[in-house]
């Protein structure tokens, strides 16, 4: 049987509702601490096999929470292929290019060149 990876979104309840309608698993949070705990739990989730295959392919995190994650946590996220932890823009973002620049770096690392540039 083939594995079917899941998509998850972590952010404010009102922000993640649209993703639920697209079939993503959503995790509405109210604080930075809740967001970090939710993302760490999703990052560690696996299907229970010997290889500890990830349950999620991608975990989208609202930018305002992602920006506050400790650098060592973000570094841990980048060392594993799955799940990809990707920031999505927040409505109150002070840097409109943050999420797209981070995604560009992730894609460049994965494919070896900046194909989104």
C-alpha positions in Angstrom: 0.0 0.0 0.0 1.3 3.4 -0.9 1.8 6.1 1.7 -0.4 9.1 1.4 1.2 12.1 2.9 -0.9 14.8 4.6 -0.8 18.6 4.5 -1.2 20.6 7.7 -1.5 24.3 8.4 -0.8 26.0 11.8 -2.0 29.5 12.4 -4.7 31.7 13.9 -8.1 29.9 13.7 -9.5 32.5 11.3 -6.5 32.3 9.0 -6.5 28.5 8.7 -10.2 28.0 7.9 -9.7 28.5 4.2 -7.1 25.7 4.2 -9.6 23.3 5.8 -11.9 23.8 2.8 -9.0 22.7 0.6 -8.6 19.4 2.5 -5.6 20.3 4.7 -5.5 19.4 8.4 -5.7 22.6 10.3 -4.4 23.6 13.7 -5.7 26.8 15.1 -3.5 28.4 17.7 -3.7 31.4 20.0 -0.1 31.9 21.0 3.5 31.5 19.9 4.0 28.7 22.4 1.0 26.8 21.0 2.2 27.2 17.5 5.6 25.9 18.3 4.3 22.9 20.1 1.9 22.1 17.3 4.6 22.3 14.6 7.0 20.2 16.7 4.3 17.5 17.1 3.6 17.5 13.4 7.3 17.4 12.6 7.8 14.3 14.7 4.7 12.5 13.5 5.3 9.3 11.6 3.2 6.5 10.2 4.6 3.8 12.6 6.9 1.9 10.3 10.5 1.0 11.0 11.9 3.8 8.9 9.7 6.3 10.8 8.3 7.7 7.6 6.8 11.1 8.0 3.0 11.5 8.2 3.1 15.0 6.7 4.7 16.1 3.4 4.2 19.8 4.2 3.4 21.8 7.3 2.5 25.4 6.5 3.0 27.9 9.4 1.6 31.4 9.6 4.5 33.7 9.2 4.1 35.6 12.4 4.6 32.4 14.3 7.3 31.0 12.1 9.5 34.1 12.5 9.5 33.7 16.3 10.8 30.1 16.2 14.2 29.6 17.7 17.0 29.4 15.0 18.0 25.9 16.2 14.4 24.7 15.7 14.3 26.1 12.1 17.7 24.5 11.5 16.4 21.1 12.7 13.5 21.5 10.3 15.8 22.1 7.3 17.9 18.9 8.0 15.0 16.6 7.1 13.4 16.3 3.8 9.9 15.7 5.2 7.9 17.3 6.4 8.8 20.6 4.8 8.0 23.4 7.3 7.0 26.4 5.1 5.9 29.9 6.3 2.8 31.4 4.7 2.1 35.1 4.7 0.3 36.6 7.6 -2.3 39.4 7.1 -0.3 41.7 9.5 3.1 40.9 8.0 5.8 43.6 8.3 7.9 42.0 5.6 5.7 41.0 2.6 8.6 39.1 1.0 9.6 37.0 4.0 7.5 33.9 3.1 8.4 33.9 -0.6 12.1 34.4 0.1 12.1 31.5 2.6 10.3 29.2 0.1 12.8 30.2 -2.5 15.7 29.1 -0.2 13.9 25.8 0.5 13.4 25.1 -3.2 16.9 26.1 -4.1 18.3 23.7 -1.5 16.1 20.9 -2.8 16.8 21.2 -6.5 20.2 22.9 -6.4 19.3 26.1 -8.2 17.0 29.1 -7.8 14.2 28.1 -10.1 11.7 30.6 -8.5 14.0 33.6 -9.1 
